[in-house]
Amino acid sequence: MNNEARVFEKAPKVAENALDVATTCVLCSHNCGMRVDVENNTIVSVRSDASNPATKGYSCNKGYAIPHYINHRQRVTQPLKRRRNGEFEPISWQQAISEIAEKLNTIRSRYAPRAIALAGIGGQGNHANAFGAVPFMHGIGSPTFFNALAQEKTQHALVDRRLFKGTPDLYMPGDEEFADFALVLGTNPLISNRGINATETIKALAKDANRKMVVVDPRVSETARRADRHLRIKPGQDLYLLLAIGAILVRENLVDREFLANKTHGFADLKVLLENVDIAQMAARCELSVEDIETTAREYGSAQRACISYDLGVEQGPDSTLISYMIRVLALLTGNAGRRGGNPFVQLFSPKLPFNPFMPKALESGIEGIPMFVPLPSFSPNLIPEEIQSSHPDRIRALIVDGANPLASYADTQRFREAFDMLDLLVVIEPAMTETARVADYVLPTPVGYEKWEMSIFPKDKVSLQMRPPVVNGPEEALPEIEIYYRLAREMGVVGPAPKRLASLAKKARSPFGAPSYMAALGSLSALRGGRPGRIVARSAFWLYETLGSTLPNPMLSIIWIMSHGYAATRGDQVKRAFPEMRKVRNPARLGELVFSQLLAHPEGVIVGYLDDDRNFETYCNYRDGKARMFQVDFVQDIKTRLSKMKPEQDTQYPLILNGGMRTGWSANTIVRDPSWRKGKGPHAALLISKEDAESLGVEKGAMVRLSTHRGSIILPSKIDTHSRPGHVHVPNIFDLRYPDAESGELQATGIPINELTDAQDRDPYTGIPNFKRVYCRVEPV
């Protein structure tokens, strides 16, 4: 390896004792602001941060588990290489980078670039690894990227691309905070914390006699208990409820005709579909009363501001793309699309991203990649095994797993094991020795999100970003992800060293006139070296990191610097709404420097832009005529096909429906490995079963049961749950992480190997998103 091909040598030391340090929780996507005290390089106290502009002192119990995420017995502290006997040996970074780069180059030259794939990046609040991974993938010319968002949410990006010509930086949530009526669909915010300070928002909504909340959930969830009406729907039938509501809106003229005329195309054709929906038949499919559906539709259609809130319950169930489509159809019908209190568009902190109409397709399924939040086509992780096992010459032969754990959290674990055996190279970039790391060829250690500069960037109703400096010191040899990708790119010859002129200009880049000069030189010098557009993107990003990075508190901040300037240049109006004293400034570089300085000065988070609430729809509907395309031929045809099937699917061998991955207060996906953070009466990882089902199956209280699907069986404890609907069982998303026993050191199961039961082929046809929320199963007492 070229010893000059490095920017980041060792992490800067932070104080080993500090009080009241601002940071955030990374255990879910809400990213609550937190304050911590540090003693002897260990976080000893955690509390919510009232100064965080997004969460304002709000937090749930998970935030207090931060120390367990950092300190545990499975940290990876140096690069590891698998020997022939399966054991790992420590190696130097120079050896790791050289050997991996050589193997990747061999694959890239012998096959197509897409034979190198990436899975992961962008964890719950640790988003900085994208700054290395995205330019690296662009540089090698591979579109093969699998992300956890494509296990649950890319259907929304797909539908928004179709209806609004939406760009990847957008999202369209329900705005319960300002809604007069909220239809809460497939989500339990009082536990999942989905939304803006969910507990407070839901409580306020429930207490206000002038506002209404209807919860759609097969289970009597914590949120359902606070609802004005609970629609206890049959699992997997949500599409038919939305169609019935749409039909009632049209028939009873509860639509916003002015909005439809001025802001949409295709209503007349869609109206024909909705008018022919048999409401009684939809009610029968949902096992709901016609009266409840009609009342709900009328309340939604007549409310001044009405929103539809949604989450995994409908995102990981059957017809998830068609449900996303119908959510937007209902919002458009009532004029609630793109407005506060309805379903407004919210946006990432980023420059305005372009709309790319050309997306690559997966080799086996033909499913199209969907860009969401990053300018790369994202494929569902469900597709990984078949893309490895394909007979196509360009099949995946090398997989880089960055901040993910496919053998625990992706569907169909057995299929993944079989596929991984066919890889030429498996590289895991991780702070911990995960289940996937244990079968890798190389494991490359990176600091956790509190040992390096990090960021939280999930979109909210205000444009904000929380830049987080390290609060504790990590392992000496752990490298930030961007440095790993930079070294690989240099060693592979994807990028060369930055020109000296660029390093000279970088020293003045923080000035209003030095910034444009530096950025112009960066772009022109990158382009002059030639190559594909992706190669130029990689060159620009890594040269930025190499040159400007050396002038900043941390090299990774160079990417935030250019994002700040790009944001200010393309969305200066938002910046000026946040900083009205800058409204007369014409030089975007001054705005960019202001944004960057604010981010550095406020580790507790800062609002750097306000959206234009009055023109939300107009801002984000990117068709030239400003009108949404309501009628989508293939979506409508698929809906007609489903309506023509009189009877829902049945499986007599597996008569129950499993909700695979129910949220609880003690589940944090796979990010916290040490199970000792869970408190209270257990078992936490148990099958929830209704009293009626338990009695009919002979399952006694607390008994062990065998849970089976057509993919396999597992044995686990049971809990009788008075809130569960008969025929519907639940397993929490406490995955089967293997953690060392305190005495013997042997790995012990700490959760449920639920993905031994799931099928990678049971998925949405448009996106590949798995149907985790509708898995046919049976339960037997052991």
C-alpha positions in Angstrom: 0.0 0.0 0.0 1.1 3.5 -0.8 2.0 5.0 2.7 1.0 8.5 1.4 -2.6 7.3 0.7 -3.9 8.2 4.1 -5.4 11.4 5.6 -6.5 10.2 9.1 -3.7 8.6 11.1 -5.1 8.4 14.6 -8.2 9.8 16.3 -7.6 13.0 18.1 -7.8 12.4 21.9 -10.7 13.8 23.7 -10.9 14.5 27.4 -11.3 11.4 29.4 -13.4 13.3 32.0 -16.1 15.7 30.9 -19.5 17.0 32.1 -22.7 17.8 30.2 -21.4 17.0 26.7 -24.0 17.3 23.9 -24.6 14.2 21.7 -27.6 12.2 20.5 -29.1 8.8 20.8 -28.4 6.5 17.8 -30.6 3.6 18.8 -33.5 4.6 16.6 -34.2 7.0 13.8 -35.7 9.7 16.1 -32.2 10.6 17.3 -33.2 12.3 20.5 -30.7 14.9 21.8 -28.9 13.7 24.9 -26.3 15.1 27.4 -23.7 12.8 28.9 -21.1 12.9 31.6 -17.8 11.1 31.0 -15.5 9.6 33.7 -12.3 7.8 32.8 -13.3 7.6 29.2 -16.6 6.0 30.0 -20.1 7.5 29.8 -21.5 7.3 33.3 -24.6 9.5 33.1 -27.1 10.1 30.3 -30.0 12.5 30.2 -32.2 14.2 27.6 -31.1 17.5 26.1 -33.6 20.4 26.3 -31.4 22.5 24.0 -31.7 20.1 21.0 -33.9 22.1 18.6 -35.6 19.0 17.2 -36.4 16.9 20.3 -36.4 19.7 23.0 -35.7 17.4 26.0 -37.7 14.4 24.7 -36.3 10.9 24.9 -37.4 7.4 25.5 -35.7 4.7 27.6 -33.5 3.5 24.8 -31.3 6.6 25.0 -30.0 5.6 28.4 -28.5 2.4 26.9 -25.8 4.3 25.0 -23.0 3.0 27.3 -24.0 -0.6 26.5 -23.7 0.2 22.7 -20.1 1.5 23.2 -18.7 -0.8 25.8 -19.2 -4.6 25.4 -17.1 -7.7 25.0 -17.3 -8.0 21.2 -15.5 -4.8 20.1 -13.1 -5.2 17.1 -9.9 -3.3 17.9 -7.7 -4.1 14.9 -8.0 -5.4 11.3 -8.6 -9.1 11.2 -8.1 -11.7 8.4 -9.6 -15.2 8.3 -7.2 -18.1 8.1 -7.8 -21.3 6.3 -8.9 -23.0 9.6 -11.6 -20.3 10.1 -9.8 -18.5 12.9 -8.9 -14.8 12.7 -5.5 -13.3 12.8 -4.7 -9.6 13.5 -3.0 -7.9 10.5 -1.9 -4.3 9.8 -4.0 -1.8 8.0 -1.4 -1.7 5.2 -1.8 -5.5 4.7 -5.6 -5.3 4.9 -6.0 -2.5 2.4 -3.4 -3.9 0.0 -5.0 -7.4 -0.1 -8.6 -6.2 -0.3 -7.8 -3.7 -3.0 -6.0 -6.4 -5.1 -8.9 -8.8 -4.8 -11.4 -6.1 -5.7 -9.4 -5.0 -8.7 -9.1 -8.6 -9.9 -12.9 -9.0 -9.7 -13.5 -5.6 -11.3 -11.2 -6.4 -14.3 -12.3 -10.0 -14.7 -16.0 -9.3 -14.5 -18.3 -6.2 -14.4 -18.0 -3.5 -11.7 -21.4 -4.4 -10.5 -19.9 -7.7 -9.3 -18.7 -5.7 -6.3 -21.6 -4.8 -4.0 -22.2 -2.8 -0.9 -24.7 -3.6 1.9 -25.4 -1.2 4.8 -24.3 2.4 5.5 -26.4 5.1 7.2 -27.2 3.5 10.5 -29.8 4.9 12.9 -27.9 8.1 13.6 -24.4 7.3 12.3 -24.6 8.6 8.8 -21.0 9.7 8.1 -20.0 6.4 6.5 -22.1 7.4 3.5 -19.5 10.0 2.7 -16.9 7.3 2.0 -19.1 4.5 0.6 -21.1 6.6 -1.9 -18.1 8.1 -3.8 -16.3 4.8 -3.6 -19.2 3.0 -5.3 -19.4 5.7 -7.9 -15.7 5.5 -8.4 -15.6 1.8 -9.2 -18.7 2.1 -11.3 -20.9 -0.3 -9.4 -24.7 0.4 -8.9 -25.1 -2.6 -6.6 -26.1 -1.1 -3.3 -28.3 -2.7 -0.7 -29.6 -0.6 2.2 -31.9 -1.1 5.2 -34.2 1.6 3.9 -35.0 -0.8 1.1 -36.2 -3.3 3.7 -39.1 -0.9 4.6 -39.4 2.5 3.0 -38.2 2.7 -0.6 -41.7 2.1 -1.9 -42.5 5.7 -0.8 -39.5 7.0 -2.8 -40.7 5.0 -5.8 -44.3 6.3 -5.6 -43.1 9.9 -5.1 -40.8 9.6 -8.1 -43.9 8.6 -10.1 -46.5 11.0 -8.7 -44.4 14.1 -8.1 -41.1 13.5 -9.9 -39.7 13.5 -6.4 -36.0 13.7 -5.8 -34.2 11.3 -3.4 -33.9 13.9 -0.6 -37.7 14.0 0.1 -40.0 12.2 2.4 -43.8 12.6 3.0 -44.8 11.8 6.6 -48.0 12.4 8.4 -48.0 15.7 10.4 -49.9 14.6 13.5 -48.6 17.7 15.4 -50.8 20.1 13.5 -53.5 17.7 12.2 -57.2 18.0 13.2 -57.7 14.3 12.2 -55.0 11.6 12.1 -55.4 8.2 10.6 -52.6 6.1 12.2 -51.9 3.2 10.0 -49.6 0.3 10.8 -47.7 2.1 13.6 -47.6 2.3 17.3 -45.9 5.6 18.0 -46.1 5.4 21.7 -43.6 2.6 21.5 -41.8 3.1 18.2 -41.4 6.9 18.7 -42.2 7.4 15.0 -42.9 11.1 14.3 -42.0 14.3 16.1 -41.7 13.7 19.8 -44.3 11.0 19.4 -45.4 10.4 23.0 -46.1 14.1 23.5 -47.8 14.5 20.1 -50.1 11.5 20.5 -51.1 12.5 24.0 -51.9 16.0 22.9 -53.9 14.7 19.9 -55.9 12.3 22.1 -56.7 14.9 24.8 -58.0 17.5 22.4 -61.8 17.1 22.1 -61.7 19.1 18.8 -59.3 16.7 17.2 -59.7 13.0 16.3 -57.3 10.1 16.0 -58.3 6.8 14.4 -55.8 3.9 14.8 -55.7 1.0 12.4 -54.1 -2.0 14.0 -54.9 -5.7 14.4 -53.6 -5.5 18.0 -55.0 -3.3 20.8 -51.7 -1.3 20.9 -50.7 1.4 23.4 -51.6 4.0 20.8 -54.9 2.3 19.9 -55.9 2.5 23.5 -55.8 6.3 23.3 -57.7 6.5 20.0 -61.1 8.0 19.3 -61.7 4.9 17.2 -59.7 1.7 16.9 -60.2 -0.2 13.6 -59.0 -3.7 14.5 -58.3 -4.7 11.0 -57.6 -8.2 9.8 -53.8 -8.5 9.3 -52.6 -7.7 5.7 -55.9 -6.1 4.5 -54.9 -2.4 4.8 -55.0 -1.8 1.0 -58.8 -2.6 1.0 -59.5 -0.2 3.8 -57.8 2.6 1.9 -59.7 1.8 -1.2 -63.0 1.9 0.7 -62.1 5.3 2.2 -61.2 6.6 -1.3 -64.5 5.3 -2.7 -66.5 7.0 0.0 -64.6 10.3 -0.5 -65.5 10.2 -4.2 -69.1 9.1 -3.9 -69.9 11.6 -1.2 -68.0 14.4 -2.8 -65.6 14.8 0.1 -62.8 15.8 -2.3 -61.1 19.1 -2.8 -62.1 19.8 -6.4 -60.1 23.0 -6.7 -56.9 21.3 -5.6 -57.5 18.4 -7.9 -58.1 20.7 -10.9 -55.1 22.9 -10.2 -52.6 20.4 -8.8 -53.2 17.0 -10.3 -53.6 15.0 -13.6 -55.5 11.7 -13.9 -58.3 12.2 -11.3 -61.1 11.4 -13.8 -59.6 8.1 -14.7 -58.9 7.2 -11.1 -62.4 8.2 -10.1 -63.7 5.4 -12.3 -61.7 2.8 -10.3 -62.8 4.2 -6.9 -66.5 4.5 -7.9 -66.5 0.8 -8.7 -65.1 -0.3 -5.3 -67.6 -2.4 -3.4 -67.4 -0.9 0.1 -69.2 -3.8 1.8 -66.8 -6.3 0.2 -63.8 -4.2 1.4 -65.3 -4.1 4.9 -65.7 -7.9 4.8 -62.1 -8.4 3.7 -60.9 -6.1 6.5 -63.4 -7.7 9.0 -64.5 -4.2 9.9 -68.0 -2.7 9.9 -69.1 -0.6 7.0 -70.3 2.0 9.5 -66.8 2.4 11.1 -65.2 2.8 7.7 -67.8 5.3 6.5 -67.5 7.4 9.7 -63.7 7.3 9.4 -63.8 8.4 5.7 -66.2 11.2 6.4 -64.1 12.5 9.3 -60.9 12.4 7.2 -62.6 14.1 4.2 -64.3 16.8 6.2 -61.4 17.7 8.5 -59.7 21.0 7.8 -56.3 19.4 8.1 -56.0 15.6 8.0 -53.0 13.3 7.9 -52.2 9.6 7.4 -49.4 8.4 9.5 -47.7 5.1 8.6 -44.8 2.8 9.5 -43.6 -0.8 9.4 -47.0 -2.4 9.9 -47.9 -1.5 6.3 -44.4 -1.0 5.0 -43.4 -4.6 5.6 -46.7 -6.3 4.7 -48.5 -7.3 1.5 -49.1 -4.6 -1.2 -46.8 -2.1 0.5 -46.2 -0.2 -2.7 -49.9 -0.1 -3.5 -50.6 1.1 0.0 -48.0 3.9 -0.3 -49.8 4.8 -3.6 -53.2 4.9 -2.0 -52.0 7.0 1.0 -50.9 9.6 -1.5 -54.1 9.3 -3.5 -56.2 10.0 -0.4 -54.0 13.0 0.5 -54.4 14.4 -3.0 -58.1 13.8 -3.1 -58.6 15.9 0.0 -56.0 18.5 -0.7 -53.8 17.4 2.2 -50.8 16.5 0.1 -48.0 19.0 0.7 -49.5 20.9 3.6 -49.0 21.2 7.3 -51.4 19.2 9.3 -51.7 16.8 6.3 -48.9 15.0 4.6 -46.2 17.6 3.8 -43.0 16.9 2.1 -39.9 17.2 4.4 -36.3 17.3 3.3 -32.8 16.3 4.2 -30.1 18.7 4.8 -28.4 18.6 1.4 -28.1 20.4 -1.9 -31.1 20.0 -4.1 -30.5 16.6 -5.6 -31.2 15.9 -9.3 -33.9 13.6 -10.6 -32.3 10.7 -12.4 -34.9 8.9 -14.6 -32.5 6.0 -15.4 -32.2 3.4 -12.8 -30.4 0.0 -13.1 -32.2 -3.3 -12.5 -31.3 -6.3 -10.4 -30.0 -9.2 -12.6 -32.4 -11.9 -11.4 -35.7 -10.2 -10.4 -35.5 -7.2 -12.7 -36.5 -5.0 -9.8 -35.4 -1.4 -10.3 -33.1 0.4 -8.0 -34.7 3.3 -6.1 -32.6 6.3 -4.9 -33.6 7.4 -1.4 -31.6 9.9 0.6 -28.3 9.1 -1.2 -27.6 9.5 -4.9 -27.3 5.8 -5.5 -29.9 3.3 -6.6 -30.9 1.3 -3.6 -31.9 -2.4 -3.8 -33.7 -4.4 -1.2 -31.3 -6.6 0.9 -33.8 -9.4 0.1 -32.2 -9.6 -3.3 -28.7 -10.2 -2.2 -28.7 -14.1 -2.1 -30.1 -14.5 -5.6 -27.8 -11.8 -7.0 -24.8 -13.8 -5.5 -26.2 -17.2 -6.6 -27.1 -16.1 -10.1 -25.7 -17.8 -13.2 -25.2 -14.4 -14.8 -21.4 -13.6 -15.4 -21.9 -10.3 -13.6 -23.3 -11.8 -10.4 -22.1 -10.4 -7.1 -18.7 -11.9 -6.2 -17.5 -9.4 -3.6 -19.6 -7.9 -0.9 -18.7 -5.1 1.5 -20.9 -5.0 4.5 -20.7 -1.7 6.3 -22.7 -1.1 9.5 -25.1 -4.0 8.9 -25.6 -7.5 10.0 -27.3 -9.6 7.2 -27.1 -12.9 9.1 -29.3 -11.5 11.8 -31.5 -8.8 10.4 -32.1 -9.7 6.7 -34.8 -12.2 5.6 -34.0 -15.8 5.1 -30.8 -16.5 7.1 -30.2 -19.9 5.6 -30.3 -18.5 2.1 -27.7 -15.9 3.1 -25.4 -18.5 4.5 -25.6 -20.5 1.3 -25.0 -17.4 -0.8 -22.0 -16.1 1.3 -20.3 -19.5 0.7 -20.2 -18.6 -3.0 -18.5 -15.2 -2.6 -14.9 -14.6 -3.6 -14.6 -11.9 -1.0 -16.7 -10.7 2.1 -15.4 -7.6 3.9 -17.1 -6.4 7.0 -16.6 -2.8 8.3 -17.8 -2.8 11.9 -17.1 -1.8 15.5 -18.3 -5.3 16.7 -17.7 -8.9 16.0 -21.2 -9.5 14.6 -22.7 -12.7 13.3 -21.8 -11.6 9.8 -18.3 -10.5 10.8 -17.6 -14.0 12.1 -17.9 -15.5 8.6 -16.1 -12.6 6.8 -12.7 -12.8 5.0 -11.7 -9.5 6.5 -13.1 -7.5 9.5 -12.1 -3.8 9.5 -12.6 -2.0 12.8 -14.3 1.4 12.9 -15.1 3.6 16.0 -18.7 3.6 17.3 -20.7 6.8 16.8 -19.5 8.3 20.1 -15.8 7.8 19.3 -15.6 9.8 16.1 -17.1 12.8 14.4 -20.6 11.7 13.4 -23.9 13.2 12.2 -27.6 12.6 12.4 -29.5 13.7 9.3 -32.9 12.0 9.2 -35.4 14.4 7.6 -37.7 16.5 9.8 -40.2 19.3 9.3 -37.3 21.8 9.8 -34.0 21.4 8.0 -31.4 20.5 10.6 -28.3 18.4 11.1 -26.5 17.4 14.3 -22.8 17.3 13.9 -21.4 15.3 16.8 -17.7 15.4 17.9 -16.4 12.3 19.8 -17.2 12.2 23.5 -15.0 9.2 24.4 -11.8 7.7 22.9 -12.1 4.5 20.8 -9.7 1.7 20.0 -6.3 3.0 18.8 -6.4 1.2 15.5 -10.1 1.8 14.6 -10.5 4.0 11.5 -13.5 6.1 10.4 -15.2 4.6 7.4 -14.4 7.4 5.1 -10.7 6.9 5.7 -11.1 3.2 4.9 -12.8 3.9 1.6 -10.3 6.6 0.8 -7.4 4.2 1.3 -9.1 1.5 -0.8 -9.8 4.0 -3.6 -6.2 5.2 -3.7 -4.8 1.6 -3.5 -7.1 0.4 -6.3 -6.1 3.4 -8.5 -9.7 4.7 -8.6 -8.3 8.1 -7.5 -4.8 9.5 -7.5 -3.2 12.0 -5.1 -4.8 15.5 -5.1 -3.0 18.2 -7.1 -0.8 20.5 -4.9 -2.7 23.5 -6.3 -5.9 22.2 -4.7 -4.2 21.9 -1.3 -3.0 25.5 -1.6 -6.4 26.8 -2.4 -8.0 24.7 0.5 -6.2 26.9 3.0 -8.4 29.9 2.0 -11.6 28.0 1.4 -13.3 29.2 4.6 -13.4 32.8 3.2 -16.3 34.1 1.1 -14.1 34.5 -2.0 -11.8 31.6 -1.3 -14.6 29.1 -1.2 -15.8 29.7 -4.9 -12.2 29.5 -6.1 -11.5 26.3 -4.3 -14.8 24.6 -5.4 -14.2 25.7 -9.0 -10.7 24.2 -9.0 -11.9 21.1 -7.3 -14.5 20.5 -10.0 -12.4 21.5 -13.0 -9.3 19.6 -11.9 -11.3 16.5 -11.2 -13.0 16.7 -14.6 -9.7 17.3 -16.5 -8.3 13.9 -15.3 -11.1 12.4 -17.3 -13.1 9.2 -16.9 -16.7 8.3 -16.3 -18.9 10.8 -14.4 -18.8 8.4 -11.4 -15.0 8.5 -11.4 -15.1 12.3 -11.4 -17.5 12.2 -8.5 -15.2 9.9 -6.5 -12.1 12.0 -7.4 -13.9 15.2 -6.2 -15.1 13.7 -2.9 -11.8 12.1 -2.0 -9.7 15.1 -3.0 -11.9 17.3 -1.0 -11.4 15.0 2.0 -7.6 14.9 1.4 -7.1 18.7 0.9 -9.7 20.7 2.8 -10.0 17.9 5.4 -6.5 18.7 6.7 -7.5 22.3 7.5 -10.6 21.3 9.6 -11.0 19.8 13.1 -11.6 16.5 11.4 -11.2 15.5 7.7 -14.8 14.1 7.5 -16.1 17.7 8.0 -14.9 18.6 4.6 -17.9 16.8 3.2 -20.2 18.7 5.5 -18.5 21.9 4.4 -19.3 21.3 0.7 -22.8 20.1 1.6 -23.3 23.4 3.5 -22.3 25.4 0.5 -24.4 23.2 -1.9 -27.4 23.6 0.4 -27.0 27.4 0.6 -26.4 27.7 -3.1 -29.5 25.7 -4.1 -31.8 26.5 -1.2 -30.7 29.9 0.0 -34.3 30.9 0.7 -34.5 28.2 3.4 -31.3 29.5 5.1 -32.6 33.1 5.0 -35.8 32.0 6.7 -33.7 30.6 9.6 -31.3 33.6 9.6 -33.4 36.6 8.5 -30.4 38.9 9.2 -28.9 37.3 6.0 -31.9 38.1 3.7 -30.0 40.7 1.7 -26.8 38.6 1.3 -26.2 37.8 -2.4 -23.0 35.8 -2.1 -24.0 32.1 -1.6 -20.6 31.4 -0.2 -21.3 33.6 2.8 -24.5 31.7 3.4 -22.6 28.4 3.1 -20.0 29.5 5.6 -22.7 30.6 8.0 -24.4 27.2 7.8 -21.1 25.3 8.3 -20.0 27.5 11.2 -23.4 27.0 12.9 -23.1 23.3 12.6 -19.7 23.3 14.1 -20.7 25.6 16.9 -23.8 23.7 17.9 -23.1 20.0 18.7 -26.5 19.9 20.3 -28.0 20.4 16.8 -29.1 23.5 15.0 -31.9 24.5 12.6 -30.2 25.8 9.4 -33.3 26.2 7.3 -37.1 26.5 7.3 -39.3 25.1 4.6 -41.8 27.2 2.8 -45.0 25.8 4.4 -47.2 28.0 2.2 -45.7 26.5 -1.0 -44.7 23.1 0.1 -46.5 21.2 -2.7 -45.3 23.7 -5.3 -41.7 23.4 -4.1 -41.5 19.6 -4.2 -43.8 18.6 -7.1 -41.1 18.8 -9.8 -43.2 18.2 -13.0 -42.9 21.2 -15.2 -46.6 22.0 -14.9 -46.6 21.5 -11.2 -49.2 18.7 -11.2 -49.1 15.3 -9.6 -49.7 12.3 -11.8 -52.4 10.5 -9.8 -53.2 7.8 -12.3 -50.5 5.1 -12.6 -51.4 2.4 -15.1 -49.6 -0.5 -13.5 -50.6 0.4 -9.9 -54.3 0.6 -11.0 -54.1 -2.6 -12.9 -52.7 -4.4 -9.9 -55.4 -3.0 -7.7 -58.0 -4.3 -10.1 -56.4 -7.7 -10.1 -56.6 -7.8 -6.3 -60.2 -6.6 -6.3 -61.1 -9.4 -8.7 -60.0 -12.1 -6.2 -63.0 -12.7 -4.0 -61.2 -14.8 -1.4 -58.0 -13.8 0.5 -55.1 -16.2 0.5 -55.3 -19.1 2.9 -52.7 -21.6 4.1 -54.2 -24.5 6.0 -50.8 -25.9 7.0 -49.8 -22.6 8.5 -53.1 -21.0 9.7 -51.7 -18.2 11.8 -50.2 -14.9 10.8 -46.9 -13.9 12.3 -46.0 -10.3 12.9 -42.3 -10.8 12.5 -40.5 -7.9 14.4 -42.9 -6.1 16.7 -41.5 -3.0 18.3 -41.0 -3.0 22.0 -39.3 -0.7 24.5 -36.4 -3.1 24.7 -35.6 -3.7 21.1 -32.9 -1.8 19.2 -32.4 -3.9 16.0 -28.9 -5.3 16.1 -27.0 -2.2 17.3 -26.8 -3.1 21.0 -25.2 -6.4 21.5 -25.0 -6.7 25.3 -28.4 -7.8 26.5 -28.0 -6.5 30.0 -29.5 -3.1 29.0 -33.0 -4.6 29.0 -34.8 -4.2 32.3 -38.0 -5.4 33.9 -39.8 -8.7 33.9 -38.9 -11.0 31.0 -38.7 -12.9 28.9 -38.3 -10.0 26.4 -37.9 -12.3 23.4 -41.1 -14.2 23.5 -44.0 -15.1 21.2 -47.1 -13.1 22.0 -50.3 -15.1 21.5 -53.9 -14.3 22.1 -55.8 -16.0 25.0 -58.2 -17.6 22.5 -55.3 -19.1 20.4 -53.5 -20.3 23.5 -56.5 -22.1 24.8 -57.3 -23.8 21.4 -53.7 -24.9 20.9 -53.1 -26.0 24.5 -50.4 -23.4 25.2 -50.2 -22.7 28.9 -49.0 -19.4 30.4 -45.2 -19.0 29.9 -44.9 -22.4 28.0 -42.3 -23.1 25.4 -43.7 -23.4 21.9 -42.5 -24.4 18.5 -43.0 -21.6 15.9 -42.9 -23.0 12.3 -43.1 -21.6 8.8 -42.3 -23.3 5.5 -38.7 -22.2 5.9 -38.0 -23.7 9.3 -38.9 -23.9 13.0 -37.6 -22.4 16.3 -38.5 -23.0 19.9 -39.1 -20.0 22.1 -41.1 -19.0 25.3 -44.6 -17.7 24.9 -46.6 -14.9 26.5 -50.4 -14.8 26.6 -51.3 -11.3 25.3 -54.8 -10.0 25.9 -54.3 -7.3 23.3 -53.5 -9.7 20.4 -56.2 -10.6 17.9 -57.0 -14.3 17.5 -55.0 -15.8 14.6 -52.3 -13.2 14.9 -49.1 -13.8 16.8 -46.1 -11.5 17.4 -42.4 -11.8 17.9 -40.4 -8.7 18.9 -37.5 -7.5 16.8 -35.0 -8.7 19.3 -32.8 -10.6 16.9 -30.6 -13.6 17.8 -27.3 -11.9 18.6 -24.7 -14.3 20.1 -23.0 -12.7 23.1 -20.3 -14.2 25.4 -21.4 -15.7 28.6 -20.0 -13.8 31.6 -18.4 -16.9 33.1 -17.6 -19.4 30.3 -17.1 -16.9 27.5 -19.1 -19.1 25.2 -21.5 -17.4 22.8 -25.1 -17.5 24.0 -28.3 -16.7 22.2 -29.8 -13.4 23.4 -32.8 -13.1 21.1 -34.9 -14.9 18.5 -33.5 -16.2 15.2 -36.6 -15.0 13.5 -35.0 -14.8 10.0 -34.6 -18.6 10.1 -38.3 -18.5 9.4 -38.6 -15.8 6.8 -38.4 -16.2 3.1 -36.5 -13.8 0.8 -39.0 -14.5 -1.9 -42.0 -13.4 0.2 -41.8 -9.7 -0.8 -43.3 -6.8 -2.7 -43.0 -7.2 -6.4 -42.1 -3.5 -7.1 -39.4 -3.0 -4.5 -38.4 -6.4 -3.0 -39.3 -5.2 0.5 -40.0 -8.3 2.7 -43.4 -9.2 4.1 -42.1 -9.4 7.6 -45.5 -8.4 9.0 -47.4 -11.2 7.3 -45.6 -14.5 7.7 -47.8 -17.6 7.6 -47.0 -19.8 10.6 -48.2 -22.4 13.0 -47.6 -22.7 16.8 -47.4 -25.9 18.8 -46.7 -26.5 22.5 -43.4 -28.2 23.2 
